[in-house]
Structure formats: structure tokens, C-alpha cells
Amino acid sequence: MTSNLLLGAVESIDVHPLGDFLAAGVSVAMGSDNPVRMSTEIDREYEIAESAGCERRELLSLSRNGITAAFTTPARKSQLLALVDGGMSRR
């Protein structure tokens, strides 16, 4: 979200289309792009998304989508998805 703002793709976080994308069923994943250049880290990006109105289930969905799209082994994806799914069931 930070990179979208800094690169001029959105005028402010308030008008970022993340919520619209999620509502439309678009498979979105959270990223930190270039943390050094953007002065952010992945946890900060999730905080921004939460402050922009994303609910816990939506934040966890972003994590699931990122894992599903990751370049890693199916076994590792399964391990990571199990951790996220455990987080989904806690609330």
C-alpha cells in the first residue's frame, strides 16, 4: 500500500482500492515491495491495511493468497497455510 502511495498510484490510503478488490473477489496478496526504498516492512503494510478498514479475516486472506502464489514447495505451502488457518480459527 505504501508503494502505491509513494509511486502515485493512489492519492491517499483512504482511496486505495484494496477493499474494492477484496469485495470483488480479486486474489490480492500483501507485499512490502522494496522495503529500503519504501521505508516500510510487511508488518507495517498489514497495519496500514487494517487502519484502512480491512478486517482480520481479510488480512488473513491476504496471507493465504501470498502463500498460495509463493515460489516454494507444496509441502512448505501446506505448512504455512496451516499456520494461517490456525489464526483464522482463533477469532
N, C-alpha and C positions, 0 to 999 in steps of 0.2 A: 504494500500500500504506500509505503514511504517513497519507493522509486517512482510510482505513478504520479505522486505529488511533485517530487523534485524534478522529474523529467517533463512536467507539464501536461501529462495525460488527463489529469483532473485538476480543477481549480482549488479544491479543498477536499479533505477526507469526508466532509459532510455530504458531498455529491459523488463520492466513489460508488461505482455500480456493483460492488461486491454483493450487497443484499439483493439487488435485482437479479444478478447471475444465479445466486443460490435459490431464489424463489422460482426461477425459470428452469431449475434442474441442471444447470450447467455444472460440469465437473471441474471445480476450482480447487487449486492447491495453494497453500501459503508458501511464500519464499522470501528470502532476505536479499535476493539478487546479489549485489556486491556490497557486503556489509561495511567494508572500509570506506568506500566512496559514498555510500548512502548513510553512513553513521547510524546503522541500526543492526539489530540481530533478530533472529526468528522469534524469540520470546516477546520482543517489543512489537513485532508485527501482529502477533496474536492479541496483545494488549490493545493495540490500535483498532483492530477489527472488533474486539469486544466493546470498546468505547464507542464505536460507530453503530452498535446495536446488534451485533452477532450474539446469538445465544450459545450456551455451552455445547448443545448438540450440533450446532452449525460449525463451531470451532473444531470439534472432534471429527466432523465430516471432512473438513479441510485436511486434517491429518490423514484420515483414511485415504482420501484421494491422492495425496502426495506419496503415500506408501505404495499404493496400487500402481502409480506411474513410475516409481523409482527403478533405477537400474541396479537391481540386486537380485539375489536368487529367490525363487519361490519359497524356499524354506525360511529365509530371513523375512520376507514379506509376511508370511504367516505368523512368525514370532511378533513382529511389530504390530500387526493388525490385532493380535490377541491382547496386547497391552492397551491399545486404543479402545478396543471393545470392552475391556475391563473398566476403563474410565467412563465409558458410556453407561455402563450398568450401575455405577456408583451414585448417580444422581437421578 
